[in-house]
Amino acid sequence: MNKKYPDEFKQEAVRQVIEKGHSVPDAAKRLGISDKSLYYWVSKAKVPASQSAEQEEIRKLKVELKRVTEERNILKEAAVYFAIESKTSTRS
């Protein structure tokens, strides 16, 4: 069963492992959470903030690239359509 823990609880659990030097299994047992959850929280906390910021920037750039690519494809289709229309209207 997945439980939602408050951010403050997670931060305190991670602090016990990183700053106080408690082992993950001991801290998890004392706090009544699974080892797996605490290992995940600790690994997530150890990721440098600059790396997280870079990942967020990459995500935003991918979204923007997708939007711009779609716009370009629409403009290409419109150009083809108008080129065909102008050829048919000049022949009449």
Summary of the structure (lengths in Angstrom):
residues: 92
radius of gyration: 26.7
end to end distance: 71.9
largest distance: 85.7
contacts: 188
relative contact order: 0.07
helix: 80%
strand: 0%
